C-alpha cells in the first residue's frame, strides 16, 4: 500500500503532461536556472567592479522565475497531486523525537 501511494505521488507530479494543453512543462531547453543566472550576473559584475558591492537579483531573472507560477502550471500540478500527497502523509507520519540529546560535534559522534 505504501509503495502504491508513493508511485501515485510520483505519477501525479509528472512534468511531462503538466504544461498547457497537456504538454511538457519546464523543458530544460527553454527554462534557465534563475540561481545560476544570478551567479553568472554577480560573477560578471565582480570581475568588472572588484570593490563594488554585489548586485541584487535582476528584474528580468525574477520575472522569469515567477512566470511559471503566474501561468498556474506548478499550482495546477500541486492541486492535482494533493490527494496523493495526503495519502503519503497519512501512511508516513512524522513524529517529534524530543530534545533530550546533546547536539553532535562531529558527524561520526
N, C-alpha and C positions, 0 to 999 in steps of 0.2 A: 504494500500500500504506500509506503514511504517512497519507494522508487518511482511508482506511478505519479505521485504528487510532484516530485522533482522534475520528472520528464515533462509533465504538463506545464510546469512553470517555465522550463526552458523553451518549450514549443510556443507558449503564449508570448514570449518576449523575442521572437524571431524577427530580425530586421529585414528579412528578405521580402516580406509582404506588408511591412508596417508603413510604407510610404504612401503617397497619394495614389489612389486607384489601384491599390494592391501591388505597387512596385517596390523595389528595394529602397530602403531608407538609409541615409547616411553612407552613401557609396564612398569608399576611400579615395577614389579618383576625383571626386567632386567636393569633398569636405576636407578642409585642412584642420589641423590641431591648433586651437587658439593658444594653448600653453606654449607650444613650440614657436608659434609666430611671435608671441610676446618675447620669448627668449631671444629669438633672432633680432628683433627690433632693439631690445636692450643691449645686446652684444654689439650690434652695429653702432648704436649711439655711444657706447662706452669707448669703442675704437676711435671714433671721430672726436669725442669730447671726454678725455680721460678723467678730468677733475669735476665734471658736471654731475649732478645727482641723476639717478636713473629715471627714465621716462615712465609715465603712467601708461596704462593699457590704452592702446589706440582705439578711437571710436569705431573705426571700421571693423576691427577684430571683435570688439564687444558686440557690435550689431550683428555680425555674422554668427557669433556664438549663441546669441539669443534667438536667431531666426527660426531654428527648428522648434523651439519652444512656442514661438508665436504661431507657427503653422499648425501646431497641435499634434505633430507626428509622435513625439515622445509621450505626450499626455494621453493620446489615444491608445498607444501601446501599453502604458501602465494601467489605464482603465480596463482594457481587455484582459490584462494579466491579474487583476485584483482578486478574482476567485481563486486562482492558483496560488497566489501569494498567501491568502488567508489559510488555505489548506496546508501549506508548508509551515506556516507559523503555528498552526494547531498541532501538527504532527511532530514538530521540533521545538518544544517550549524551551525558553531560556530562563535559567534560574540564577539569582544572585547567590554567590558563594559565601558572602560575608567578608569582613575586612580584618580577620584576626591574624593575618600573616604579614610578616615584615616584607617590604619591597626588596626585590633581588638587586644585588650589586653587580653581578656578573651573569651572563646568560647560562652558565653551567651550574650556578649555585642552586 
